[in-house]
């Protein structure tokens, strides 16, 4: 990742988050959020360029997460999180608007964009100490919505693919999971069978509106699945997935094609049967540097590439 004085100054840094264009198979666009800023690749992760040059920064602006509009191909909208605010671009990352969140300045830990963004303009942000912020005008104005949220340390967010109808969101926190069924305006705790436990990753079935299935990856207790919207849970792959789960990716055709990938601390595991049995994504594949994030922009077919963001700062394309 180079092509910028700011980028060249800091190469040894973790990749907080990766996000790909919904039209990746045609445009090959990926964004990577890192402590030195936001980077963009136009060739499927083969090369990268710094994306914040238009801000004329005198020092690096750490970006902690990134999310694209579901209609990115037409609206070119990108959101990135930073300390105290949200960066918004409507030209694919060429220029940016810095929008400060309500004080005290929060550190953004996650962003989700409504699947119906073109119509409703809804974006939600999680923070490390200040809970949830919600915008209904495409990120121009933000309101804190922490009613019922007993833990304000948000580690991850997930939004229902059927959000326009069910208004459902989940927040993974330092002590468990909270659910909202009114678009993020109020939250209720979801009971995990392991008690208070940091939840690092969440994934909802693409068919969530019908099957109510979600997965939760924890810091020390492995992977859990619920098929009733979080009312009850089953642990999956106890021996194959013993502790930390940094990321969860489902097949776009789930559950018709029940493929499920998880990123552990240093390797990737895949299940082709919804979590009943597990194998390494690639035999012998091991990331000694540590895995920080993972992206599967074309699904989980063995012939398609994965992109793995490392704790040491690189993005590895695995084919």
N, C-alpha and C positions, 0 to 999 in steps of 0.2 A: 504494500500500500504506500504509494509515494505521490509524486506530482504536486507536492505542496511543501513549503518550508515547515509549516506546522506539523504535517504528517511525518516528515522525515525526522523530526526532533524526538518523537516518541514511538518506537516500534515495539518495545516490550510491554504490552498492555493487553488485558483480556478483551475479548469480543463479547460485550454485554448481550447483544441481540442481533439477529439477522431477519430480514424481511424481503420477500421477492414479489415482483409484479404478478398479479393474477394472470397475466398473459405472458408468463415467463418463457413458455415454449417458443414464442415468436420474438419477444424483445430482449430476453436474457438479462433483465435488470434485477439487481440485488442491492440492498443497502445493508451496511454494517455499522452498528453503534459501538463506539469505543471511547475510552477516557480522553483521547485527543480530538474527538469530534466524530462526524458522520462521513461515511465513505460510500461511494456508488461504483458498482461494476456494470458495464454494458455488454459484457461477454461471458456471462455465466460464472463469474468469479475468477476468471483467468487474470484479470488486471483490475486495479482499483484507482480511483481518484478522489481527492478530498472534495466534499460537497458543500462546504461552508465558506468558500472563498469570498462570496458576495457580501458577507457580514464584515469583512475587513477587520478581523480580530487581531488584537495585539498579543494574545496568548490563547492556548487551546481552550475550547469550550467543550467540556465532557458531555457526551450524549449517552444516556443510560438505556434507552429503548427506542424502537422505531416501529411504525405501523403505516401501511398504505391503505388508501381508499379501495374498497372493492371494485370501484369504477376507475381505477388508476389509469387505464388505457385511454379514457376520454377526459377525465378531470385532472390527471397528473398530480393528485394531492398526496402529500407525505406529511406525517407527523413524527416528531422526534422529541424525546424527553430530555430535560437537563435539570440542573439545580435551580429551582425557583420558577421554572416555567416550561412552556412548550414551544417548539419551533414548528412552524407550518409553512409548507411550500405548495403552491398550486401550479408549478411548472416543472415538476419532476426533480426538484432539488437544485435548480439553477439559482433561484433567489429565495429568501426566507423572511418570514415575519416572526419576531420574538414576542410571545404573548405570556406575560407574567401571570402566575396563579395567585389566588388570594393569600395574603400573609398569614402566618410567617412563611418565608420562602421554603416550599417543600422540595424534597429530592424525588423526582419522578422515577418510579420503578416499573411501570407497565402502562401500556396504552391499548385500548380496543376501540375499533371503529364499527359502528352499526352496519350490518349487512345491507340495510336499507338506507345507507348514508345519503344517497342522492335526494331522497324524499325527506328524511327526518333530520339530517345533519347532526346526529348524535355521536359524540365521542366521549369516552370515559378514561380517566387517568387514575392510577394508583400511586401512592407515595409511601416512603419508608417510615414516616412517623405521623403523617397528617391525614391518613385515610384516603377517601375517594373524592374526586372532583368530576363534575359532569358539565358538558356543554351540549346545547341543543341548537347552536347556530354555527356549526362547522369549526368550532374552536375559537371563536372570537371572544366569547365571554364564558366564564366558568363559575360554578357554584359548588361549595362543599356539601356533600350528601353523606353524612355519617350516622344517620338515625339507625339505631340497632346494631351498629358496627362496634363490637366490644374490643376489637384489636385493630389499631390504626396502622400497624406495620404491614403494608400490603406487599407481598412477594410476587404475586402473579394475578392475572385477570383472564377470564374466559367469557365469551358472549355467545348466546344461543344463535345458531344459524336461522332460527325461526323468530328472531327478536321482534320483528314487526308485529307478530301476533302474541307471543308469550312474554315479551319484555324481560327475559330471564338472563341474569348474569351471575357469575361466581367469582369470589375473591379468595385466593389463598393467602393466608396470613402467617405470622410467626407462631400462632397457637392453633391453627386449624383452617376451616372453610366457612365462608358466609355466602348466603344466596339472596339475591334480590329478584322479585317477580313483578316489579313495577318500574323497570327501566333504570335502576340504580338509585332511586330516591329513598329507599328503606331497605334494611338488611336484617337477616335472621341467621343465627348460627346453625351450621349443619354438623351433626354429631358424627365424628369418626370413631370407630371402635377402639382406637388406640389412645383416646384422650387427647390432651394438648400436644400438638406436634407441628413443627413448621412444614407448610405445604409449599414446595418450590415450583410445582408445575401442574397445570390443569389442561385437559382436552375434552371437548364435547363431541359426541357423535355428529357427523354431518346430517344425520337423520334424527337429531335430538327431539324435534317436535313430535315424533312418533314413538321413539324407543326410550327417551329419557335417560340415555346412557352418558355417563361422564367418568373420566379417569383422573386420579389424583396421585401425583408423585411427591413423596415425603423426603425429609432430610435424613432420617435414620431408620425408617420402618418400611421402605420399599414402595410398592405400587398397589393402589386400590381401585376398584371399579364399583360403580353403582348403576343399576338399571331402573331406578325409580326416583331419579332426580335428587339423590343424596339422602334418601330416607334410610337406606340400608346399604352395606358395603361388603365386598369380598376382597381378600388379599390375593394378588396374582403373582405367580412365579417366585415364591418365597425363597427358594434356593438360588434361582437364576438372578433375582433382583433383591439382594439382601438389605440394601440400605438406601443410599442417596439416588434420587431420580431427578436429574436437572431439566430434562425436556421430555415431552410426550408428543408423538405425531401419529395420527390415524390416517389410514387410506381415505382418499376422497370418496371412495365407493363404499365405505363402511356403513352398515354391517354386511352388505352383500359380498364384499371382499374384506374379511375381518383382519386386515393387516394392522399391526401395531408396533411402533418403534419407540424405544426409550433410550435416552442418553444417560449413562451412568458417569461416574467420575472420570473414567479413562477408556471406556469402550461403549459400543452400541449393541443393543440386543433387539432382535426382531421376533415377533410372533405372527404366524400366518393363520392362527385360529382363535383370535380374540383374547389371547393371553393365557391359554391353557398350556402351551409348550413354547419353549424359547430356544433360540440359537444366536450365535454372533452374526452381526450383519455381514461381515466378511471374515472368514477364518484367519486368525492371526492378527487382525486389525486391532491396534492398541495405541492410544494417544498418551504417551508418557507425560506430555506437557499439561494434560488435564483438559476436559471438555467444559466449555462455558455455555455454548448454545449450538443448536443444530437446525438445519432447514432442509426440507424435501420439496422443492418447488414443483416437481413433476410427479409427486406421489411416491409410493414405496415399491414400485416394480424394480426387480434386481438390475434391470438394464438402465435405469435412470440414475442421475447423480445425486449424491447428498452433499451438503456443505456444512462443515463442522468448524465452529468458532472456538478457538483455543484460549486457554487461560493466559498463554504467553503472547497472544495478539494476532496470530495468523488465522487465515481461513483456508481450510483444506478442502479441496474438491475430491470426493471419494466416488469412484466409478466402478 
